[in-house]
Every structure is written in C-alpha cells, then in structure tokens.
Amino acid sequence: MHNSGLNETVERPAPETPVPGLRQLTYADLPVVISIERRSFTTPWSPGMFVLEMSKSSTISLAAVEDDRLIGYAVFSRYDAAWHMMNVAVAPEHRRRGVASALINGALERIEPGDAPVTLEVRPSNKSAISLYGTFGFRSFGYRKGYYANGEDAMIMWRGDPALAGVPAEAAAGS
Ligand SMILES: CC(C)(COP(=O)(O)OP(=O)(O)OC[C@H]1O[C@@H](n2cnc3c(N)ncnc32)[C@H](O)[C@@H]1OP(=O)(O)O)[C@@H](O)C(=O)NCCC(=O)NCCS
C-alpha cells in the first residue's frame, strides 16, 4: 500500500455500535476523503492519485457512510490477475468499530472471481493494519526493499495463492 498509517490509540466503543453502510466512492467525496487521508498518513495520496485509481474500470472503491457522512474508504485495483489493496483509511474518531473490516469485506465480496489472490504492502511498524489484514487471512510473504519514501522496507502480504494470479513465488515475496 502507498504509505504508513498514522494510528492513534482508540478506545473500543460499545459492541452494539452499528456497522456503517457501504456505497461506491465518487469524485464528490474527494474533499472528505482527502481530509481523512491527511489525518491518516504521513505521505497522503493527492486528489489526483484518487482520481487516477477511481477512473479505472478495474478498480473497486468504496465509501463507508454513517448518517450521510463519509467516515472511511477503501480502494482496490486489479493489475493482471492479482488484486491490490491500494488504500484503506478510517477517520480517527470512528476507528475500532469495524469500519475498515466492513470496507474490506465489501470489496472482497465484489472481487471476481471470489477466490482471486489479493496483495498489499504495509509498513512493518503498522501493527494495527497488519492485525486487521490477518483477520482476513492475509499472510506475510516477504519484504519490498526501500519501498517507502524514507527508504523503509514494505511487508508484502497475500490473501490466497499468488501462483493463481501467475505471480512467481520470488516476485510474490518481493525478491
Ligand atoms: C488500520 C485502520 C484502517 C483500521 O480501521 P478500523 O476501522 O479501526 O479497523 P476495524 O475496527 O475494522 O478493526 C478490525 C480488527 O483489526 C485489528 N485492529 C484494528 N485497529 C487496531 C489497533 N489500533 N490496534 C490493534 N489491532 C487493531 C483488530 O484485530 C480489530 O478487531 P477488534 O477491534 O475486534 O480487536 C485505521 O486504524 C486507519 O485508518 N489507520 C490509518 C491508515 C492506515 O494505516 N491504513 C492502512 C495502511 S497499510
């Protein structure tokens, strides 16, 4: 994925807190998306990067909405036979309520075929994101050297078998 996440310590809310609704992300959402993005990442995506990904027919972009307000988003794109989780973020005040889980679940439900391999990159220090991805069956395959702007490596995670997407084991592991 594109960069590190700014994770804040968030108290878990009452378990009866309802999970938000999902809908497709639109260009009109971008001002709110950018505001959440800037509060979530040290090197946030620009509006143009969202527009580029959202304009592709092979992209699934979802908004999590509560009371007509966008509180999180996820962007998945397909390159060749593999899906890539490009971006996921939740407004800090709405974290630990299952919002990211709902977004990832919604995207995985929309991915065809349903067992298509999905990959992502994550900063090894982003323990909350790694824990989140683990709940969806993502496993570490290796590291992409110097992936981030500060030269930090990225952990490569896959859900499913990268060989099914025609990705050789060495490439799936970042070597
Ligand atoms: C990572 C992020 C998207 C998680 O969003 P969220 O809506 O809070 O996640 P969920 O509530 O769906 O969490 C599901 C599970 O993930 C794990 N998890 C999520 N946040 C966690 C945290 N801060 N610490 C530990 N585990 C965490 C837990 O297993 C959690 O289940 P639980 O609450 O029942 O224990 C959110 O913290 C965020 O926007 N961070 C900044 C952006 C970022 O890092 N994006 C990922 C880039 S690779």
The ligand as an ORCA input file, in Angstrom:
! r2SCAN-3c Opt
* xyz 0 1
  C      -5.806      0.492     10.075
  C      -7.227      1.116     10.063
  C      -7.706      1.227      8.603
  C      -8.172      0.181     10.846
  O      -9.502      0.718     10.749
  P     -10.631      0.334     11.824
  O     -11.943      0.697     11.263
  O     -10.270      0.911     13.142
  O     -10.461     -1.271     11.896
  P     -11.548     -2.297     12.485
  O     -12.345     -1.654     13.561
  O     -12.288     -2.903     11.343
  O     -10.554     -3.384     13.132
  C     -10.680     -4.767     12.849
  C      -9.574     -5.507     13.566
  O      -8.290     -5.040     13.145
  C      -7.384     -5.023     14.271
  N      -7.080     -3.629     14.617
  C      -7.554     -2.501     14.043
  N      -7.019     -1.401     14.638
  C      -6.177     -1.866     15.593
  C      -5.330     -1.212     16.544
  N      -5.229      0.134     16.595
  N      -4.598     -1.988     17.373
  C      -4.671     -3.335     17.306
  N      -5.473     -4.027     16.431
  C      -6.207     -3.286     15.592
  C      -8.148     -5.679     15.398
  O      -7.946     -7.083     15.280
  C      -9.575     -5.310     15.068
  O     -10.537     -6.172     15.642
  P     -11.084     -5.842     17.140
  O     -11.455     -4.379     17.166
  O     -12.268     -6.769     17.269
  O      -9.954     -6.154     18.073
  C      -7.249      2.515     10.766
  O      -6.582      2.408     12.015
  C      -6.593      3.610      9.949
  O      -7.257      4.293      9.155
  N      -5.271      3.803     10.144
  C      -4.516      4.819      9.393
  C      -4.400      4.439      7.940
  C      -3.706      3.097      7.758
  O      -2.787      2.702      8.483
  N      -4.180      2.354      6.728
  C      -3.575      1.077      6.378
  C      -2.336      1.349      5.555
  S      -1.467     -0.157      5.148
*
